[in-house]
Amino acid sequence: MEKKLVVQDIFIYPIKSLGGIRQIEGLVEEKGFQYDRRWMLVDHQGVFISQRSHPHLAHLAVILGREDLTVFHKKEPSRAVNIPLNLAIGPELWVTIWDDRVVGKEVSPEINRWFSDFLGIEAKLMIMPEDSHRKVDPRYAVQGESVSFADGMPYLLIGQESLNDLNSRLEVPIPMDRFRPNIVFSGGTPFLEDSLRKVKIGEVQFQIVKPCARCVMITVDQDSGEKGKEPLKTLSSYRTINNKVYFGQNVVALQHGRIKIGDEIQILD
């Protein structure tokens, strides 16, 4: 087994709960990688919409261009919408994500209609303005970090060997996209990430701050948009602590910079 730890994959998810994008390199910012979960769908009450209640959001893929995002239906590629990166012509509104309320800015009525038609409910696409600060839970923040519209932390780190271990226990193996990581590394042993505290990737230092508790969202097949019992059922049999099922580690960046696939991960602490 490879002893060296190497960045295998880098992912961003520009619109929360829609498809991810694999990148060769990522620009590390305080809130997360550049463009990662800077957009979010909300309902008529301003509450975030996710695959937990709308698993068919998995059908929507996202492409990041130089000037826009393209969102399209995986099974009906002609069903698409372009979203300019700098488009935000609607009002600023308070939006709710879990226990947090933060200011978002409405992208446009036209974009809202496209998503509302897809979901079958009233929906608005919001963007997080640069000056909108949603603070990381102070129990885990290192330097008073802010986070994007991600569930709670700026980065999620998972080792490929951890997924390999899980897949060895499943009747039908699953891909890494079930867990929506930002950084996947190769090498080491299963769940090595559980023991890490501080690492350096390229020239950027990261602090591992807490294990990631998993929910029913990991049971949504990202191709079919259908929910099942796995892998939550199997994970719960050997990764449960205090009634929570853990897989992956939540991370904050201690510096800005760039990291890329192939970078070695140095264990600092």
N, C-alpha and C positions, 0 to 999 in steps of 0.2 A: 504493500500500500504506500502511496505517495506520502512522504513525511512533510514535504514542503506544502504550505497552504497558499493557494493561488486563486485569484478572482476568476471565476468561471463564467459568471453572468452578471449583468447589470440591468435592472429593470426600472422603468418609471410607469406610472399610471396617471396620466394627465387629468382625466376625469374620474373622480372617485367611483369605484365599483364597475367601471367599464374596462375594456381590454387593456392589457399592459403592452409595453414596447421594450424590446431588448435593444440595448445600446452598446456600442463598442467602448464608449467612455461616458462618464457622468460628471457633471459639474456639481461639486459638493457645496451646498449652501446650508444655512442654519436650519431652515424649515424642512429641508429634505433636498433631494436632487432637484436641479432646475426643472421646472414644469411638472414635478411630481405632485399630483393631487392638489393642484392650484385651482381646479374647477370642481364643482359639485352640484348635483341635482337636488332640489328641495321641493317639497309639496306645497300646497296652498297655505300651510301654516308656517312655512319656512324651515321645516324639519328635514334633515337629510334623507335621501332615498338611496337604498343599497340593495345588493343581491340577496340580502337576508329576507326581505319581503317581496322583492321583484327579481327572482333568479334569472329571468329571461334577459336581464341587462347583460348577461354573459354573451349574448349574441352580438353585442356591439363592439366592434374593433376600432382602434384609434391609430391613425398615422400622424406623426409629427413632421410637418414641413418647415421650410424656412420662415414662412410668414403665417401659417395657419395649422389648425388641427383638422383632419378629415375623420369624421365618424361614419362608419358604414355597417350595415347588417351583414354578418358573415355569410348568410345563406341567400341574401338578396343584395349583392354588392351595389346595385344601382340605387338602392335606398340609402342615400348618403347625404351628409350635410357638411359644409365647410365652416369653420369657426376661426376667423382671424385672431391671432394671438393677442392683439392689442384691442380687440373689440369689447367694449363694456359701455353701452349707451343707456342702460337702464339705471334706476335709482339704487342707492346704497340701502341695504336692508339688514336687519339682524337675522342671522340664521342659527339654527341649533344643530349641534353635532354631539351626541351623547349628553354629557352634563355641561357642555360649553356653549356659550352664546358668543358669536363673533360677527363682525361686520363683513358682509360680502357685497359685491356689486353685480347687478343683473346684466347679463351679456346682451340680450336683445329679445324683443317680442317674437320675432321670426324664428329664432333658435328655440325659444320656449315652445312654440307650436309644434315644431318637429319632434321634440322629445315627448310632449304631451300626447301627440298622436301615437307614438310608439308605445308609450306606457299605458295609455288609456285612462290617464288621470291628469289633472292639472299639475304641471311641473315647470320649474324655472331652472335655468342653468346660471349658476353664480360663479364668479371668479373672486379669488381672495386678493384684494389690493395689497401692494407691497407694504403699505403703512398699517395694515390690519395685523394685530399681534394676538395670536392664540397661544397662551403660555403652556409649556409642558408642565405636567403635574410636578409641583415643587419637590415632592418626595424623590423624584428621579432626575430632575434637571441638574446639570453640572454648572452651567454658566448662565442660568436664567433663560434657556432657549425657548424660542417660539416654534410652533409646528404648523404645517399646512392643514388641509382638510383630512389628513390621514386619521386613522382611528385614535391615535394618541401620541405616537412617537415619530420622529423624523425618518428613521431608517429601520429596516428589518433585515437581519443577517441570518442565513441558514447554510449549513454545510450539506453538500451533495450526499455525503455518507449518511447523514441523518435520514434523508429521503430513501436512500438505498435500504437502510435498516427497516424503515416502515414498509417499503414495498415487498421486502422478503417475508412479511407477515400477512400481506393482503392477497386475496385470491386474484384480484385484478389490479395490477400496478397502476399508479396514478402519476401524472406529471407534476413538476414543481409549481405550475401556475395555480394549483389549488390554494397555495399558501401566500401568494402575492408578495414575495420577498423583493427587496431592493438589491441586495448583494448576495450572491451564491458563491461559495468557495469550494474548491476541490482539495482533496488531501485530508490527512488526519483520520480520526476515528469517529464513529457515529456520536453525535451530540457533543462533540468537542466544544462547540460554541457555548455550551452551558458553563464551561469553566473559564471562559475568557473574561477579562476585565477591561483591558485597554490594548488596542492594536494600532498599527500604523500600516496604511495602504498607500503605496506611492509616497507622497510627501504629506499625507493627511492623517492626523490622529483621530481615532474614534474611541468613545467610551461605551462599553456595553453596560446598560443600566438595569434591565429587568427582563425576565423571560416573557414570551408572548403567549398569552392565554388565547386559545382558539375557540371558535363558535361554529354554528351550523353553516356559516358561509363556506367552509372548506369542503362541505358535502355537495356543493354545486359543481357539476361537470361544466367546465368552461367551454366545451364544444357544443354540448346539447342544451345547456341551460337547465338541466334537470337535477333535482335534489335526490340524494340517496342517504344511506346510513354511514357509508364509509367516506373518508378514513377516520371520522370522529370516533366511531365505535371501537376500532382497533387501537387507535391512539389512547383512548381513555383507559384501556386495559393495562397500559404500562407507562403512561406519561401523565398521570393524574397526581396533583399535589393540592391538598386542601380544596377538593372538589372542583379544581380547574385543570383543564387539559392544556399542556404546554408543548409548543413546537416552534423553535426559532427564538432569536434574541432581539430585543429592542435596543436601539443604539442612537446616540447623539454624536454629532461631529464636533470636534474641539477646534477645528480650523476649516477655512474654506480652501478650495483647490480642485484638482481634477484627479480622478482615478480611472483606470481602464482595465479591460479584460487582459489577463496575463500578469497583472501586478502581483507581486508576492505580498503576503500578509505577515507582518512581523508582530510577534506577541511581545508586548511591552510590560505587562503586569498580570 
